[in-house]
Every structure is written in C-alpha cells, then in structure tokens.
Amino acid sequence: MVFLRVTFDEWTFNSLELAEFDIWQFLGGLAIFLLGLHFMEQALKELVGRPFKKFLRDQTTNPLKGVLGGTVVTAVLQSSSVVSLMVLAFVGAGILALKNAIGIIFGTNLGTTATGWLVALLGFKLDIEAFALPMIAIGGLLFVFFTRKEKLQEFGRFILGFGLLFIGLAWMKESIELFASNFNLSSYQGMSPYWFILIGMVLTAIIQSSSASMVITLSALNSGIITLDAGAAMVIGSNLGTTITVMLGAANGTAIKKQVAASHFMFNMITSIAAIALIHPLLMLITDLFQVTDPLITLVSFHSIFNLMGILILLPFIGLLAKGLKGRFNGKSVGTSFINTVPTDVPEAAIEALNKEVLRFTKMVLSFNAQGLHIRQDLFTMNDQLFVSKDLSKNYDQLKQLEGEIVAYYLKVQKEKMEEDTGDGLDRISKALENAMISAKNVKDVSHNIKAFSVSSNDVKLALYKFLKGRLFEFFLGLHHLLGDDRKATRFEALLELKEEDQMIYEKFLKETHTQIRAGQLNDVEISTLLNVNREIYNANKALIKAFKDLLLTNEEARDFDKLPEIHKD
C-alpha cells in the first residue's frame, strides 16, 4: 500500500506531529461511494420514475404538501438533484405552480438528510464488508446477466449501488482512522468553528455531493479527528456548498431554472445563518433535552433539525418569495423583439407585431434545424438573436420558452374584439407558430442520429449521410433566400419549388437506401434508423414550409397554395 506523508506547517497548526495518511484509499473510497450513489439514483429513476412523478404532480397542490412530497421523494431516491430536475420539468410545463415547486425544493433539503441517518445508524455499527459484499455480489450478477429483463437489471443495479456505497464508506473510515491514530488534536481544538464552515463549503462544492461530504464529516467525527462542534460547523458549510453548484448550473439557464435555483440558494443561506447563530443551543437541545449520547446521532439530528427549522421559518413566506422571484427572473433573457412593446388593445397593431415575432421565431427554427442537421448554421443565423448556447438541447429549451411568451400574447390578443378578416390573420399566425415548433421538435428527435451518421465507420451509411446533407443544404439555402424576396409571385413559386424539393429529397434518399438494402450493405437497425431519419426530416421541412407559407403569403395566396395537391401522402 502506498502512503503519502502529509506535514502540517507550524503556521497552520502549532504542534501537530507528522501523520501518515493513505490518501489513495480515502479517494478510492470516496469515488466508490459516489459511484454507489450514482447507481442507486439511476436505478431508482428507472424503477419508480413514473410513480414518483405522478406523486409529485398529484400530491403537491399547495406549498405544505410540496414540502412533504419533496422530503419523502428525496429520502427514497437519495438524490435531491433528480427531484429538482422533475420540479423544473413540471414548472416549465405549467403542471406545478412556482410556490408549490419552492415547497418541494425546501423539502428536498430535509429529505437529503436521510443519507446521514442511514450511515450513522448502520455504517458505523455493523461489519461493513460482511454486510456489503453479498449485496455487491447479488446486485452485480443481476445487473450483468439479466440485461433482457429491464426491471430485474435495474433492481440489481440498485443493490449493487447500495453495497458500493458502504464499501466506499468503509475505505474512507479506515483511512481516516489510520490518520487519526497519529493525529495530535490538542492545539487544533481551539480553532474557530467558522474555519470548519469554510472547509465544509469548499469540500461540498468540489465533490458536488452533500451526502459524500456528510459521510466524510461523520467519519472524521467517529475517528476523533474533529469535535462535535466542528462537525456541526462542517455540516452547515456543506449546506452552503450545495448552493454554489446549483447557482452555477442555473447561470445560463432559463428563467424558471433561475427561479428554482434562487429559491434553493435563499433557503440554504437563511437556514445556515440561523444554524450558525444557534449552533450551541441546538446541540445542547439534542444532547441534554433528548438525552442523545452518540455523537454521530447528535450530528445527523442537528442536520435534520436546522433544515426543519428553516422550513418552519420560510414556509409562511413562500407566496411572497415566488412573487419576488418571478419579478427578478422574468424570462426576458430569451427576449421577444416586437410584441413586448405593442399593447394588445389595438388588435391590428398587435397582430402585425405578432406576425413579425412569429416570423422571427421561424427564422430561429431554420437556424436551429441547420444546427441539428449539421448544416452550415452560420448562413442561417439571425443577426439580432443568437441562441444562448452551442448546446442543441439548451437552444430547444430557449425556443420553447419563447413559444410560451408568444402564445401568452396571442391569447391576450384573441380576447379583443376584431373584424373577421383580422381574426383569420390571427389564426394563420398561430398555425405558423405551431408548425415551426413541430419542425424544430422533429429535428431535435433525430439530431443524435445525424451526429452518429457523420462519424460512422460504415462507408455506405456515411455516403448516404453526405448525400442527404448536400441536398438539405440546398433546401435550406432556398428557404433563406425566400426570406429576402418581397415579390409575392416569386415567393409563391419559390415555396412551391421548395415543397417539391422536400419531396425529391425524401424520395431520392429512400431510393438510395433501398438500393443499399438490396445489396446487403445495412443491418436491420441501420435500415430502421435511416428510414426514420428520412421521414422525420421530410416532416420537419414540410412543417417549416407551412409556417413560412402562412407568414409570407397573403390570406388569398395561402388559400391558393393549400389547394395545390399534396405531392406526398404519409
């Protein structure tokens, strides 16, 4: 075993003697612990994902229920990040009100303390290897040999993760105990607890797991390296450390993500400040009033109590907090360019602004589709609006949020009194928005296939991809030129040509694919994938043509265009 000798300078600790610390055993144990948590998280998402999502949706209709739901789900899933992702999805879809979502976020902070209880009650009381090795054996065998039985395989992954979690704990505990046997605690006991708050915060921010940070703190406390006061300070620091990760993750996110992240930050900050002020009274409450003598149980009790205290303090103000966050993070980062300055009480002006806004949105979809299909996006990128990221999924989220803003404005305009012709124009704009979003979704669904085609080792598949990419470039270029042409007759003819071009691309790619199928150059999975990609791209292009048709042609021209026979029927 390799040992790393760590010498603490006299300016840090006055009289600490040289100690031996097996750092690789500690880091290996930490890695195994985190891997175990990851396995459990992934398995539980597959095993109980839908029931828990339904539970969150149905049982969190007010902030108090949200707190209870968030606590229960996080305690079972052992992952506040998974619950937070569910919350973001539900708030974004309009299923959860923001104030109820904030309640769930509060509950996750209490639910995540369950890991500490599990470790304190079992991890230091049992023969860990005798307990964990059978779980690793059974779980590993189920995970490896039952690949065709998904539920059984995921159950195996969960058991494997549970066993790895405790093996990792055993390694960390052993390395810390070795360090503690040569550790001189006398001079360092007088250090201020505030240093340990900083240590806990930095440690959690680095390893990005409050559960792992809690286990390290419990191991140090169990070995006598730190006192109970220092351990409590580290736990408070860990709570603060989780906010750093969340805020960084939300920095370039949508408004909803920022609102939820900000609520998490405010909860942890206020709770931690209260815990710092009451650290000694709370510890005395646990040890003297409740007669808890085990320092490990005292520490996890402290962790749970100050999180519960934070919930009790902030729960009455959730409504005000949600209102304030909506005002602070209102989604203007995505930004509309036309409808945000035009009131809806003048329908004619509002519809004109709406038409321009949806046209701008459709241009963004053209750029998005070019990105998703690996076509030269720079040719189709708008000068006034760049996507927030080079990541396709984030750009798709941006389109969805912008669509939501436009729909909200459309519904307000729809309530106004207007002439029948004006109402027809409003419906046409609405259809254009819907078709543009359908086009983006179709491209998003096959973008991973396109990426795989571009790096395929199969020469036939690569050749088919290059053929498709070349034809699509010409099609997209035609749409781009169409936007700069104000002549109505020319636009009508150009749209018709693009409609025919879309059909030709579909049929030629289908013909080339069939040729390679007959030659035996493609397997069954490749055949299905190629046909599906061709179909989705055809539908995406068709939807985009419909969107441009409704936006660029007058009502009369659009009706004439619709009378043309459909070239291809699915």
Helices and strands as residue ranges (DSSP letters): E 4-6, E 19-21, H 23-58, H 63-77, H 80-92, H 98-111, H 114-118, I 119-123, H 128-145, H 150-181, G 188-190, H 193-207, H 210-223, H 228-250, H 255-277, H 279-284, I 285-289, H 295-314, G 315-317, H 318-328, G 339-341, H 347-372, G 377-379, H 392-414, H 420-454, H 459-483, H 488-518, H 524-552, H 555-563
